[in-house]
Amino acid sequence: MEKTIPTDKARQGRRGVKVLAVLVASLLLAFVVWAAVGIWGETIDGSTADNPGGVTAPAPKNTPTSG
């Protein structure tokens, strides 16, 4: 003979504030780590906004001007 279980008792687990808090905290922590890695990656990039290619032009030659 099968036992009938009410639907409110047959749940796997409860939904609650604790579960939501863990999910929100882990999401915020992931964003913080993502931002930190992005900032760190920009600082070690080596190129600057003035010189995006990282290549410098040769220095101009000093030629005497006639005058």
Buried (B, 14 or more C-beta within 10 A) or exposed (E): EEEEEEEEEEEEEEEEEEEEEEEEEEEEEEEEEEEEEEEEEEEEEEEEEEEEEEEEEEEEEEEEEEE
